[in-house]
């Protein structure tokens, strides 16, 4: 039996543009199970990134509930919520958001440093992750000297250094050429299995989406099963 991990009930999210109120998520209900790899596709502007931000606790829904391992993602105390995100949720974005003044190793360690984890432990774990993503020779290399694909692999290692429960990836291959994008996608799949992760990935790449356990399409504020073509 599959174990429910991320459960959304009646999620509503709206934005106001001038005098117009735009509903992005319409009373959305869905469940993501432990160990699943779920793709979310949809046309530009349908709210895929907004949904991912809500799932990760970076944006609050207007109403509805969202739980991870039966624990509410949104809590009253902002500091507690930030701590929860740091520990339980890993993020990978299309723009990697790495810090240019630091090395690959230092960028990978950053979530752990923020949480106050022992530096010696972080160095060991971050180094091991960078080796897993094929960057054993680039540990001390400045981020600005790495290629786009290498930077995205550092971003992936950074997202996993705290061993999160769930990985949220927003167009992680969108800025990469097809070969490099496929390599990053393969790494996500391998690490999802190795670390017992659950992964939700927003993508425009239907070919990659079809390779995941489940593919959902976001349209008119609701999620549906996307066709397997």
N, C-alpha and C positions, 0 to 999 in steps of 0.2 A: 504493500500500500504506500502511495506517495505521501510524504509529509508536507503539509502546508507550511510555507516559510513566510512569504510576503502576502498579506491579505488586505485588499482594498474594498471598502464598502461605501457605496454612494458618494464617491469623490466628485466634488463640484469645484471648478476653478474658473473664475471669470476675470476679465480685464476691462477697463474702461478706456475708450478712445474718443476723446471729445465728449459728445453727449451719447455716444453709442456704447452699450454694454455687450461685450463679446464673451460668449461662453466657450471655453476651450475644452474643458472636461465636463461631460454631462452625466452626473449621477453614475459614475463609472464603478463597476464591480468586477473584480478578477482575483485569481489566486495564482501565485507562482510557487512551485514546489521545490523542496530542497534538492540541490544537485542539477536542476534544470538549466538549460541554456535557451533563453527566449529572445527572439528577434522582434523588434517593433519597426514596421515600415509605414510609409505614408507620404503623401505629397508635402512639399515645403509649405510651412505655415499652418500645418494641421495641429501643432502642439506637441510634437514628439519630445522636444527638448524640455518643454514645460512639464510634461508628464514625468520625465526622468528626474527633474529637479524636485518635484513633489515626492517621488519615491525615495529620494535621497535626503529628504528633510531640508533641502536648500530653499524651498518655497512652500508656503503653507496653503492647503486647500481652503476654499471658502467654507466648506462643510464636508462631512464624511469622516471616516476613520481609516487609518493605515497602520498596520502592525507588522513588526518583524520579529519572528519567534515569539509571538503573542505579546510583545512589548510595543507600546505606542511609539512611533518614530518621532512624533511631535510631542514634546513635553513643555511644561510651563516655564521651566528654567532654561534660559538660552545657553548657559554654560554647560548644563547637563546634556542638552541636545547636541552641542558641538562635540562633547566628549563621546557621546553615543555614535555620532557619525564617524569620528576618528577611529573608533574601535571596530565598528560593525560594518561599515560601508566603504568600499573602495571606488574611486572615480577615475575614469579615463575619458578625456575630452578630445575632440577633433584638433583643437589647438592645445598643445600639451601643457601649457602653463608652467613650464619648468623655470627655475630661477637662473638667469644667465651668469650670475657672478659665482655660482657654485659648480662643483664637479658632478659627474654622474653619480658617484657614491653619495655625496652630500645631499643631492636632490632626492635620491631614493630613501635616505634616512629621515627626511624632513618630517613626515607624519609622526614617526616615533619620537623625534626630538621634541616636537610640540607636546606630545603626551607625557614627556618626562621619563621615557624608557631609558635604561642604562646604555650609555654610549657604546661601551664595548660589545654589548649584545647586538646593538643596532648595526655596528660595523660588520659584524659577522653575518647577520641575517641579510643585510642589504647587499653585501658582497656575494653571498650565495645566490640571491635572486638575480643579480646582474649576470652571473655566470650562466644561470638557467636560460636567460634570454639572449645569450650569445655575446655578452659584452665584458668578458673577463679581462680583456686587454684595455678597456676604456674606463676602468673604475676611477682613475684620478684625472681623467681628461675633462677639460672644461666643456660644458654643454654646448657652447657656441661652436666648438670644433667638430661636433657630431653631425651626421647626416639626419634628414628628416625621419627616416625609418629608425635610426638608432635612438633618436630623441623619443620617439613614441614607445620604443621598448623600455627606455628609462622610465617613462611615465607609467607604463604597465607595472614595472617593478615597484615603483613608488606606491601605486595603488594597492599592492599586495603585501607590503612590508609589515603591516599590522595584522596580517592574516584575517582579513575581513570575512564576514559571513556571506556578503553579497557584493558582486562587482557590477557597477553601472557604467556602461560604456556608450558615449555619445559620438557616433560617427568616428570610431577610432582609426579607421582606414581611409577616411574621406580625403585627406590631404596627401595620400601616398600613391605611388604608381601601383599598377595591378600586382606586380610580382611582390613588391615590398608589403603591400596591403594584405596579400594572401599569407605572407609569412607572419605578420602580426596577428592575423586572425587565427592561424594555426597555433601560435603561442598561447593565445587566450583559451583555446579549446584544451590544449595540453595542461595548462596550469589550472583550469577549472576542474579537470579530473584529478590532477595530482593533489591539489589542496582541498578537495571536497567543497568547492565553491558553488554558488549559484550565480548565473550571469544573465543580465538583461542588457541587450545591445540595441540601440537605435541605429539604423543604417538605411542608406538609399540603395545599397548593393543587394539586389534580390538574389543573386547567385549565392552570396555568403549567407543570407537570411535562410535560404532553403536548406542549408547544411546544419542548422541548429535544431534542437529538439522540438521547438514550437515556434511558429511564426504568426504574429498578430499584426493586424493593420489598424491604424488609427485614422478614422474618418468621421467627420461631423461630431466630434467629441466623444465617440464611443470606440471600443476595441472589438474587433471581429477576427475570425480566423482567416488568414490570407490564403489565396488559392495556391496550390502546389502545381506550378506549371514548369 
